[in-house]
Amino acid sequence: MQKQHFLRRPFPGMRRLATVLSMVILTACGGGGGSDSGALPPPRPISAPSMNDAPQTAVTFTATDADLPNPERGFYRWSWTDLDTVTRDDADDAYKNGYRLLFSKLNLSAYRDAELPPTLLAQVEAALGRSRAAGMKLVVRVVYNYPKTEVDYRNAQDAPLARVLAHIEQLKPILQRNADVIAFMQAGFIGAWGEWHTSSNNLTEAAPRNKIRDALLAALPTSRFIQLRYPSYVMEGTPQLPTWSAAHTGTQRIGVHNDCFLASKTDVGTYDDDATIAGNQRKYVELLGNFAPFGGETCDPVDEKNAVLRTQCADILGEGARYKLTYLNDEYNRTDFHDKWKENGCMAEVRRRMGYRLVLSKASHASAVVRGQTLSVQLSLRNGGWARIFNPRGVQLVLKHAVTSDVRRLDATGADPRTWMPGADDQAATLTATLPADLPTGSYQLWLALPDADARLAADARFAIRWANADNTAAGQRWDAQLGAFALGSIVEVK
């Protein structure tokens, strides 16, 4: 098992950004942006569905506290090897042990002054294919060095700007073809460990790092986010928080990965030493979590004097919710953090709430529908996690014939799971789908599925989101891992 040793030094030039950062807080709080900048989407009011002459079926559901592995969220572990040599056994082991994210770095230290050879590119593509076959998605970072100790970072070497941009261009076709199994991509490339500090080629200066940022955005499909290491770099590039339309169409898709989460007053240089500037940065990251993913890892602040770690349950529960924590490393500095969360009794809640957690409360629909007409299902649901879903996701009404067990999947419209925001209150969603004219008549069990939006994964139940609802045999409600769907316990008569 690979063990990493991260060290986060405050990056050069932080003080030069003080003026910019002191102004950005106006935008972070919603001022100066578009009409929906910094704001949550308007809530859908919960009300009784309009009733017509057709008989209606209504059902209720029970939540579960079980730890449910789900795609693109939760604790990750590191791949046993670098990205280009990830094995099927590695990915299978991660899936079997409840992980749905693998963190995998691509180490290009041998190519700082050379093109990437076709053999390496082919190996990367094959490894991504093995991850797909195992039901896993990846958090990816490309690096030019990987210091092994807490002091070696000072001599770490990256590549010249022109070489970095050429490498990104070479990787672009692979990233485009395999974005379905890339959950998130950390910006990487620059400095020690690809963490955007201590660059040997001055890549942390504004002009080169912005070129690298833009090249990465262009290399990935607009459905995928990148994450930068430092909030100030995100704030410099996008002083106005994204609008909802920009976040959902890929116009703005930059989040933050904090690789010293909870580790000191500044999270070891993640935030500024100046309290006012740091407060502005934290507020921005807090609001940005509504639009872009936030994740990372805890760390050992060995290079910061008198660092005070925030290791209590109140810390992780409070800051996990505040910053909308989607994922976290499960393998680094466990003694100071993970072990204390276990000892103090909150680890189960941390596991449940990281990322999204979708819970059905109620559903209603017409008891009978004629072929060729619309089946409409009204849902009341909530997101009990800390974050929303960030990557596109489909919604399906699944009809299973009560006698033959034949299954027909209907892609539903009317709701986008990415808009189901975290919170204690129920939200309304109305799903509609037209019953095919060739659908055999009869009684159908109604199921609800949230498959992956990518065509290559849509039929793979391992990539479907499991609702956080308890099975209820008496009510006919249960999760089917083969269908990747939850039985609502209701019947639709197709006429």
C-alpha positions in Angstrom: 0.0 0.0 0.0 1.5 3.3 -1.0 1.9 5.9 1.7 2.4 9.5 0.8 4.1 12.2 2.7 2.6 15.6 1.8 4.0 18.9 3.0 2.3 22.1 2.3 4.4 25.2 2.4 2.7 28.6 1.9 3.2 29.4 -1.7 5.4 32.3 -2.9 3.8 35.6 -3.6 0.9 35.3 -1.2 1.3 38.8 0.1 1.1 40.2 -3.4 -2.5 39.0 -3.5 -3.7 40.8 -0.4 -5.3 43.7 -2.2 -7.1 41.4 -4.6 -8.3 39.1 -1.9 -9.6 41.8 0.3 -11.8 42.9 -2.6 -13.0 39.4 -3.6 -15.0 38.9 -0.4 -17.7 41.3 -1.8 -18.2 38.8 -4.6 -17.9 35.8 -2.4 -20.9 37.0 -0.4 -22.9 37.5 -3.6 -22.2 41.1 -4.5 -21.2 42.1 -8.0 -22.1 38.7 -9.5 -24.9 37.6 -11.8 -28.5 37.4 -10.7 -27.9 33.9 -9.3 -24.2 34.3 -8.3 -23.5 32.8 -4.9 -27.1 31.9 -4.2 -28.8 28.5 -3.9 -31.3 27.5 -6.6 -34.8 28.6 -5.6 -36.5 25.9 -3.5 -39.2 23.9 -5.0 -42.2 24.2 -2.6 -43.6 21.0 -1.2 -47.3 20.7 -1.9 -49.9 18.1 -2.5 -49.9 16.9 -6.2 -52.9 18.2 -8.2 -55.5 15.5 -8.3 -57.6 14.7 -11.3 -60.3 12.1 -12.0 -57.7 9.4 -12.3 -57.1 7.3 -9.1 -53.7 8.1 -7.5 -51.3 5.9 -5.6 -49.2 7.3 -2.8 -46.4 5.7 -0.9 -44.0 6.7 1.9 -40.5 5.6 2.7 -38.1 5.0 5.6 -34.6 6.4 5.7 -31.6 4.2 6.6 -28.5 5.1 8.5 -26.5 2.4 6.8 -23.1 3.2 5.2 -23.9 3.1 1.5 -21.0 3.3 -1.0 -22.0 5.5 -3.9 -20.2 6.9 -7.0 -18.0 10.0 -6.9 -18.1 10.6 -3.1 -16.7 9.4 0.2 -13.4 8.2 1.4 -10.8 7.3 -1.3 -7.7 5.2 -1.1 -4.6 5.5 -3.2 -4.0 3.1 -6.1 -1.2 0.7 -5.4 0.8 2.0 -8.4 0.9 5.1 -10.6 -2.0 5.7 -13.0 -0.3 4.1 -16.0 0.0 0.7 -14.3 -3.2 0.5 -12.2 -4.3 -3.1 -12.3 -7.7 -4.8 -12.3 -6.8 -6.5 -9.0 -6.2 -3.0 -7.5 -9.4 -1.6 -8.7 -11.4 -4.7 -7.7 -9.9 -4.7 -4.2 -11.0 -1.0 -3.8 -14.5 -1.8 -4.9 -14.8 -4.9 -2.7 -13.7 -2.9 0.3 -16.4 -0.2 -0.1 -14.4 2.5 -1.9 -15.9 4.1 -5.0 -13.0 6.5 -5.6 -9.3 5.7 -6.3 -6.8 8.5 -6.1 -4.1 7.9 -8.7 -1.2 10.0 -9.7 0.5 10.0 -13.1 4.2 10.6 -12.5 5.9 12.2 -15.5 9.3 12.8 -13.9 11.0 10.8 -16.7 9.5 13.2 -19.3 10.3 16.7 -18.0 12.3 17.3 -21.2 10.6 14.9 -23.6 7.3 14.1 -25.3 5.2 11.4 -23.8 5.8 8.1 -25.7 2.8 6.3 -27.3 3.5 3.3 -25.0 2.8 5.4 -21.9 -0.3 7.0 -23.4 -1.6 3.5 -24.2 -0.8 2.3 -20.7 -2.8 5.1 -19.2 -5.8 4.4 -21.4 -5.7 0.7 -20.6 -5.5 1.4 -16.9 -8.5 3.7 -17.1 -10.4 0.9 -18.9 -9.5 -1.5 -16.1 -10.9 0.9 -13.5 -14.1 1.2 -15.6 -14.4 -2.6 -15.7 -14.1 -2.8 -11.9 -16.8 -0.2 -11.3 -14.4 2.5 -10.0 -13.9 6.2 -10.7 -10.7 8.1 -10.2 -9.4 11.3 -8.7 -6.5 12.1 -11.0 -3.4 14.2 -10.6 -0.4 14.5 -12.9 3.0 15.3 -11.3 6.6 15.7 -12.3 8.0 14.7 -9.0 7.0 12.9 -5.8 9.2 13.8 -2.9 9.5 11.0 -0.4 10.3 12.9 2.7 9.0 16.1 4.4 12.1 18.1 3.3 12.8 16.8 -0.2 10.2 19.1 -1.6 12.7 22.0 -1.6 14.6 20.4 -4.5 11.6 19.1 -6.4 11.7 19.7 -10.2 8.8 20.3 -12.5 8.8 21.0 -16.3 9.0 24.2 -18.3 5.7 25.7 -19.3 6.0 24.8 -23.0 6.6 21.1 -22.0 3.7 21.1 -19.6 1.3 22.5 -22.2 2.5 20.0 -24.7 2.0 17.1 -22.3 -1.6 18.3 -21.5 -2.3 18.4 -25.3 -1.0 14.8 -25.6 -3.2 13.6 -22.7 -6.3 15.5 -23.9 -7.6 12.7 -26.2 -7.3 10.2 -23.4 -9.0 12.5 -20.9 -11.8 13.2 -23.3 -12.4 9.5 -24.1 -12.2 8.4 -20.5 -13.9 11.2 -18.7 -16.7 8.8 -17.6 -14.3 7.2 -15.0 -12.6 10.5 -14.0 -14.7 11.8 -11.1 -12.5 14.9 -10.6 -9.1 16.1 -11.8 -6.8 17.9 -9.5 -4.8 20.5 -11.4 -1.3 19.0 -10.6 1.7 19.6 -12.9 3.1 22.6 -11.0 5.7 22.4 -8.2 6.3 19.7 -5.5 3.8 16.9 -5.6 1.9 18.9 -8.2 0.5 21.1 -5.4 1.2 24.5 -7.0 4.0 25.6 -4.8 7.9 25.6 -4.9 8.0 25.4 -8.7 11.5 25.0 -10.2 10.3 26.7 -13.4 8.4 29.7 -11.9 5.0 28.1 -12.9 3.3 29.6 -9.8 3.5 33.0 -11.4 0.1 34.2 -12.6 0.7 33.9 -16.4 2.0 30.4 -16.6 -0.3 28.9 -14.0 -3.3 30.4 -15.7 -2.2 29.0 -19.0 -2.0 25.6 -17.4 -5.4 26.0 -15.7 -7.0 26.9 -19.0 -5.3 24.1 -20.9 -6.6 21.6 -18.4 -10.1 23.0 -18.7 -9.9 22.6 -22.4 -8.5 19.1 -22.1 -11.4 17.8 -20.1 -15.0 17.7 -21.3 -17.2 20.4 -20.0 -19.0 17.9 -17.8 -15.9 17.5 -15.5 -14.4 19.8 -12.9 -10.8 20.6 -12.1 -9.6 21.5 -8.6 -6.9 24.0 -7.7 -4.8 23.6 -4.5 -5.1 27.2 -3.3 -8.3 29.2 -2.8 -6.6 32.5 -3.7 -5.7 31.1 -7.2 -9.3 30.3 -7.8 -10.4 33.7 -6.5 -7.9 35.5 -8.7 -9.2 33.7 -11.8 -12.9 33.8 -10.9 -13.5 36.6 -8.5 -17.2 36.3 -9.1 -18.8 33.0 -7.9 -20.2 30.9 -10.7 -23.9 31.2 -11.6 -25.9 28.0 -11.6 -26.1 28.0 -15.4 -22.3 28.4 -15.7 -21.7 25.6 -13.2 -24.1 23.2 -15.0 -23.0 24.0 -18.5 -19.3 23.8 -17.8 -18.6 27.5 -18.3 -17.1 27.7 -14.8 -15.9 24.4 -13.3 -13.1 25.0 -10.9 -13.2 23.8 -7.3 -10.6 23.6 -4.5 -8.8 20.6 -3.0 -7.5 21.3 0.5 -4.7 18.8 1.2 -4.2 20.0 4.7 -7.8 20.1 5.8 -8.2 20.8 9.5 -4.4 20.7 10.0 -3.7 24.2 11.4 -5.0 27.8 11.6 -4.1 28.3 8.0 -4.4 24.7 7.0 -0.7 24.8 6.5 -0.6 27.7 4.0 -3.9 26.9 2.3 -5.3 30.2 3.7 -3.4 33.4 4.3 -1.7 34.3 7.6 -3.6 37.5 7.7 -6.9 36.8 9.5 -9.0 39.2 7.4 -7.7 37.8 4.1 -8.1 34.2 5.4 -11.6 34.9 6.5 -12.5 36.2 3.0 -10.9 33.1 1.4 -12.8 30.7 3.7 -16.0 32.4 3.0 -15.4 32.1 -0.7 -14.6 28.4 -0.5 -17.7 27.9 1.6 -19.9 29.4 -1.0 -18.0 27.9 -3.9 -18.9 24.4 -2.5 -22.5 25.0 -3.8 -21.1 25.1 -7.3 -17.9 23.1 -7.5 -16.6 20.1 -5.6 -14.4 20.4 -2.4 -12.2 17.5 -1.3 -8.7 16.6 -0.2 -7.0 15.1 2.8 -5.8 15.9 6.3 -2.1 16.2 6.8 0.8 16.3 9.4 1.8 20.0 9.8 5.4 19.3 10.7 6.7 22.4 8.9 4.4 24.8 10.8 5.4 25.8 14.3 2.8 25.6 17.0 0.2 24.2 14.7 -3.1 23.3 16.4 -4.9 20.5 14.7 -8.7 20.5 14.6 -9.3 16.8 15.4 -12.6 16.8 17.3 -15.9 15.5 16.0 -17.2 19.1 16.2 -14.5 20.1 13.8 -15.0 17.6 11.1 -18.8 17.7 11.4 -18.9 21.5 11.3 -16.3 22.1 8.6 -17.5 19.1 6.5 -20.9 20.7 6.4 -19.6 24.2 5.9 -17.3 23.5 3.0 -19.6 20.8 1.4 -16.9 18.1 1.7 -17.3 15.5 -1.1 -14.3 13.3 -0.7 -11.3 12.7 1.7 -8.2 10.5 1.7 -8.6 7.5 3.9 -4.9 6.6 4.2 -3.0 9.6 5.5 -2.4 10.8 9.1 -5.1 8.6 10.4 -3.9 8.7 14.0 -4.5 12.4 14.4 -7.9 12.5 12.6 -9.6 9.3 11.6 -8.8 7.4 14.8 -10.1 10.3 16.9 -13.3 10.4 14.9 -13.8 6.7 15.7 -12.9 7.1 19.4 -15.3 10.0 19.8 -18.1 8.3 18.0 -18.7 10.4 14.8 -16.9 8.3 12.1 -20.1 6.7 11.0 -21.7 10.1 10.5 -18.7 11.3 8.6 -19.0 8.3 6.3 -22.7 8.8 5.8 -22.6 12.6 5.2 -19.6 13.0 3.0 -20.8 14.1 -0.5 -24.4 13.6 -1.3 -27.0 11.3 0.4 -30.3 11.1 -1.3 -33.4 10.0 0.7 -36.9 9.5 -0.6 -39.8 10.6 1.7 -42.9 10.2 -0.5 -44.0 9.4 -4.0 -47.4 9.6 -5.8 -48.5 8.8 -9.3 -51.6 7.8 -11.3 -52.6 4.2 -10.6 -53.2 3.6 -14.3 -51.8 5.1 -17.5 -52.6 4.4 -21.2 -49.8 3.5 -23.5 -48.5 6.5 -25.4 -49.5 8.8 -22.6 -47.3 10.4 -19.9 -46.6 8.8 -16.6 -45.9 11.5 -14.0 -44.3 10.7 -10.6 -44.3 13.3 -7.8 -41.4 12.9 -5.4 -40.6 14.4 -2.0 -36.9 13.9 -1.2 -34.0 15.3 0.6 -30.2 15.3 0.4 -28.9 14.4 3.8 -25.2 14.7 2.8 -22.8 17.6 2.9 -22.7 18.3 -0.8 -24.6 18.0 -4.0 -24.0 15.8 -7.0 -21.6 17.6 -9.4 -21.3 15.4 -12.5 -24.3 14.9 -14.8 -26.7 12.1 -13.7 -29.7 10.5 -15.4 -33.1 9.7 -13.8 -35.1 6.7 -14.9 -38.5 5.3 -14.2 -38.1 1.5 -14.3 -41.2 -0.6 -15.0 -41.0 -4.3 -14.1 -43.9 -6.5 -15.3 -45.5 -8.1 -12.3 -46.0 -11.4 -14.1 -43.2 -11.8 -16.6 -40.6 -9.7 -14.8 -39.7 -8.0 -18.1 -38.0 -4.6 -17.4 -38.5 -1.4 -19.4 -36.4 1.6 -18.5 -37.8 5.1 -19.3 -35.6 8.1 -19.2 -37.4 10.7 -17.2 -37.5 14.5 -17.6 -38.4 17.2 -15.1 -35.6 17.0 -12.6 -31.8 17.4 -12.5 -30.2 15.5 -9.5 -27.4 18.1 -9.5 -29.9 20.6 -8.1 -30.9 18.5 -5.1 -29.0 20.6 -2.5 -28.0 19.4 1.0 -30.3 20.3 3.8 -32.8 18.9 6.3 -35.9 20.0 4.4 -37.7 18.0 1.7 -37.6 19.1 -1.9 -40.1 18.4 -4.6 -39.4 16.8 -8.0 -41.8 15.8 -10.7 -40.6 13.1 -13.1 -42.3 12.5 -16.4 -41.9 9.8 -19.1 -44.1 8.7 -22.0 -45.1 5.1 -22.0 -44.0 3.4 -25.2 -46.8 2.4 -27.5 -45.4 -1.1 -27.8 -45.3 -1.6 -24.0 -47.4 -4.7 -23.1 -50.4 -4.0 -21.0 -50.6 -5.3 -17.5 -49.4 -4.5 -14.0 -46.0 -3.1 -13.5 -43.9 -2.5 -10.4 -42.5 1.0 -10.4 -38.8 1.5 -9.6 -36.6 4.6 -9.5 -33.0 4.6 -10.8 -30.2 7.2 -11.0 -27.8 5.8 -13.6 -24.6 7.4 -14.7 -25.2 9.9 -17.5 -22.4 8.5 -19.7 -23.7 6.0 -22.3 -20.9 3.6 -21.5 -21.9 3.4 -17.8 -25.6 4.0 -17.9 -26.4 0.3 -18.0 -23.8 -0.7 -15.3 -25.7 -0.8 -12.0 -22.4 -0.4 -10.1 -22.3 3.2 -11.2 -25.9 3.9 -10.2 -26.7 5.9 -7.1 -28.3 4.0 -4.3 -31.0 5.8 -2.4 -30.5 6.0 1.4 -33.8 4.2 2.1 -34.4 1.0 4.1 -35.8 -2.1 2.5 -39.3 -2.8 3.6 -40.4 -6.3 2.5 -44.0 -5.8 3.6 -44.3 -2.6 1.5 -42.5 -4.1 -1.5 -39.7 -1.5 -1.2 -36.1 -2.6 -1.7 -32.9 -1.9 -3.5 -31.9 -4.2 -6.3 -28.1 -4.2 -7.0 -28.6 -5.9 -10.3 -31.1 -3.3 -11.6 -29.4 -0.4 -9.8 -32.9 0.8 -8.8 -35.1 1.1 -5.8 -38.6 -0.4 -5.8 -41.2 2.2 -4.7 -43.6 -0.5 -3.6 -46.3 0.7 -5.9 -48.0 -0.6 -9.0 -48.9 1.1 -12.3 -51.6 -0.5 -14.5 -50.6 0.0 -18.2 -53.7 0.0 -20.4 
